[in-house]
């Protein structure tokens, strides 16, 4: 789908721009709550709406990247992200913030769709996935360390997402304008591994919902239940994301040596324990332990799940559809977490989420065992697509992350 000669860095940069919004969800939702006349539940609903818009982009565009063209679609997505998040950052009018979040979320989802499709079409999607997760974790960690020192207000994290999209835009010149006609003729080919793909999409939706139900309220747990300052909470998140970098490096080094079932199944079980611990935190030690352990394991499991989705279809459709299903769960997370916490408290919320993860770990592991992830283990033949020559763009390194 993308030429072998196309460097993966534009795809990595696109993934960074697309995934940064979910990674900054705790500080975004927390600052909406404190900087605007909104309740915690209302702020969580805006966060959910942003991510739902991102998921909608994936579902709508999964089969249209070939038709529209990767370069054009990436530029449209980044432009929407800049305009949407930029508008939301610069205004205190709640309806305008909501509209900006929706437009920006659709832009993020569009960028992620192009990146996911491109990465799935390359020889080693798992390696590029880990590279992308490294990038986004590093950038998000930098933002968490920086934002508390830039003053109050809801606009800082939103502005960071908009500026990242703006910085990535020049790299789109290195993406192909169109795919070749022979490949376009196969755009209506049926999805392979239909049952496995549907099971993986459904379970990953629930998996992501549980993760982001906690992630969306983690800031409030640290501030209100563990009685920490915003600076301390931001530092914990930065360290946690840094630990995630180490985890992803380890996953990249291991590659397929452990197979897929063990990292996905056992990793999800460990995540459930971390979520229960983090949600019950009443002091810095417990809060930091839960968040750091969780963020270390989460990207490792996610990299294997994304690699599994990419292995189901070399054209990248399952990678995008499964990723969009994950975004639906991510979208429902902030509101679900807020409602559970409001009704039962953070510790009970954590137990409910942990049990749910244990349940979905079973079918996810079964899919990994059934498909074997052969594309992660064997080289594949790629179709080289010639793209018009373009001037070399200046490399932009956001210390950011890459897509599926």
Secondary structure by P-SEA (a helix, b strand, c coil): cccccccaaaaaaaaaaaaccccaaaaaaaaaaaaccccaaaaaaaaaaaaaaaaaaaaacccccccccaaaaaaaaaaaaaaaaaaaaacccaaaaaaaaaaaaaaaaaaaaaaaaaaaacccaaaaaaaaaaaaaaaaaaaaaccccccccccaaaaaaaaaaaaaccccccccccccaaaaaaccccccaaaaaaaaaaaaaaaaaaaaaaaaaaaaaacccccccaaaaaaaaaaaaaaaaaaaaaaaaaccccccaaaaaaaaaaaaaaaaaaaacccaaaaaaaaaaaaaaaaaaaaaaaaaaaaacccaaaaaaaaaaaaaaaaaaaaaaaaaaacccaaaaaaaaaaaaaaaaaaaaaaaaaaccccccbbbbbbbbbcccccccccccccccccc
